[in-house]
Amino acid sequence: MRVMNAANTVVSTPAHAPYARIVRMVANATAAETLPVDQLDDLGLAIDEVYSLLLKSPLVDAMEFEFVAGEHEIAVVGRALGGAGHHWPPEDWDESLEAVVLTAVARAVELTNGNHPEIHFTVGEPTS
């Protein structure tokens, strides 16, 4: 884990489902002073769904999550390191349970395919 400052944190884990709880704890710690409790719950749900979806990427061996806390929101980027980007995003993304849950609790959800499969999203109220 790298803590750049109190509002910016990066955490990497092995690509195994039990490690999602570590990512959730880091996300909640980063956002604790930014989000109300109900939105911290939303953030945890979003992390679970993103972790689950990124695990489906072929050849993934590690996960990396970057958190940037704003005044009333937290922006998140989840990456599947070592993942095969040519199969990203999944064809069934729009109909998946992950998509339904993630778009219900987060905004600005975007799946990208740079060097690694990535999911960007934001939880909280937009800063004016």
Legacy VTK file of the C-alpha trace (Angstrom):
# vtk DataFile Version 3.0
C-alpha trace
ASCII
DATASET POLYDATA
POINTS 128 float
0.000 0.000 0.000
1.213 3.504 -0.840
-0.268 6.481 0.938
0.545 9.551 -1.122
-1.238 11.842 1.350
-4.360 11.601 3.514
-6.635 11.873 0.472
-4.705 9.746 -2.067
-3.997 6.053 -1.536
-2.998 3.111 -3.741
-3.356 -0.503 -2.594
-2.299 -3.673 -4.416
-3.386 -7.206 -3.559
-3.119 -10.692 -5.032
-6.005 -11.450 -7.375
-8.038 -13.596 -4.975
-11.557 -12.772 -3.774
-10.781 -12.754 -0.009
-8.441 -9.787 -0.526
-11.382 -7.586 -1.575
-12.040 -6.942 2.127
-8.585 -5.347 2.468
-9.367 -3.037 -0.446
-12.713 -2.145 1.201
-10.968 -1.300 4.486
-8.445 0.954 2.743
-11.230 2.628 0.743
-13.284 3.289 3.886
-10.259 4.646 5.738
-9.445 6.973 2.829
-13.050 8.185 2.568
-13.937 8.253 6.285
-13.826 12.037 6.570
-15.290 12.594 3.105
-18.418 10.441 2.931
-21.374 9.891 5.277
-21.892 6.356 6.618
-24.503 5.345 4.010
-22.142 6.315 1.201
-19.306 4.387 2.870
-21.591 1.345 2.572
-22.126 2.178 -1.118
-18.360 2.435 -1.570
-17.915 -1.033 -0.041
-20.534 -2.519 -2.373
-18.898 -0.847 -5.375
-15.463 -2.198 -4.404
-16.884 -5.735 -4.111
-18.492 -5.557 -7.551
-15.420 -4.065 -9.234
-13.134 -6.644 -7.622
-15.454 -9.431 -8.762
-15.630 -8.131 -12.317
-11.871 -7.581 -12.610
-11.255 -11.151 -11.394
-12.988 -12.334 -14.570
-10.237 -10.796 -16.708
-8.037 -13.564 -18.159
-4.503 -13.900 -16.774
-4.978 -11.420 -13.911
-2.464 -11.984 -11.127
-2.862 -8.854 -8.969
-5.279 -6.014 -8.295
-4.498 -2.356 -7.813
-6.936 0.241 -6.523
-6.283 3.962 -6.474
-8.403 6.261 -4.280
-8.572 10.046 -4.524
-10.786 11.663 -1.896
-12.363 15.004 -2.693
-14.430 17.274 -0.506
-17.647 15.214 -0.724
-16.688 12.313 -2.996
-14.091 9.654 -3.665
-12.852 8.712 -7.127
-11.667 5.142 -7.587
-9.732 3.297 -10.284
-9.538 -0.496 -10.044
-7.001 -2.327 -12.247
-6.442 -5.987 -13.080
-2.648 -6.223 -13.299
-1.403 -8.837 -15.706
-4.912 -9.114 -17.128
-5.458 -9.701 -20.819
-6.931 -6.452 -22.080
-8.067 -7.865 -25.432
-11.031 -9.491 -23.632
-12.023 -6.275 -21.888
-14.653 -5.080 -21.213
-16.654 -8.302 -20.974
-19.291 -8.701 -23.679
-22.047 -9.273 -21.108
-21.106 -6.228 -18.965
-24.382 -4.345 -19.526
-26.499 -7.295 -18.340
-24.243 -8.397 -15.489
-25.135 -8.253 -11.797
-21.941 -6.275 -11.247
-23.154 -3.565 -13.658
-26.569 -3.344 -11.999
-25.139 -2.990 -8.488
-22.227 -0.735 -9.452
-24.349 1.738 -11.407
-26.861 1.817 -8.545
-24.294 2.867 -5.914
-21.713 4.809 -7.966
-21.635 7.377 -10.731
-19.324 8.067 -13.671
-18.758 4.318 -14.109
-16.397 3.643 -16.993
-14.633 0.478 -18.113
-11.396 1.244 -19.947
-8.712 -0.813 -21.602
-5.338 0.914 -21.334
-2.323 -1.126 -20.307
-4.596 -3.143 -18.009
-8.354 -3.680 -17.681
-9.645 -0.809 -15.533
-12.871 0.382 -13.961
-13.265 4.022 -12.949
-16.099 5.222 -10.701
-17.021 7.850 -8.137
-19.064 7.625 -4.934
-20.435 10.711 -3.200
-21.819 14.052 -4.187
-20.232 15.982 -7.043
-18.161 18.958 -5.966
-19.623 22.184 -7.281
LINES 1 129
128 0 1 2 3 4 5 6 7 8 9 10 11 12 13 14 15 16 17 18 19 20 21 22 23 24 25 26 27 28 29 30 31 32 33 34 35 36 37 38 39 40 41 42 43 44 45 46 47 48 49 50 51 52 53 54 55 56 57 58 59 60 61 62 63 64 65 66 67 68 69 70 71 72 73 74 75 76 77 78 79 80 81 82 83 84 85 86 87 88 89 90 91 92 93 94 95 96 97 98 99 100 101 102 103 104 105 106 107 108 109 110 111 112 113 114 115 116 117 118 119 120 121 122 123 124 125 126 127
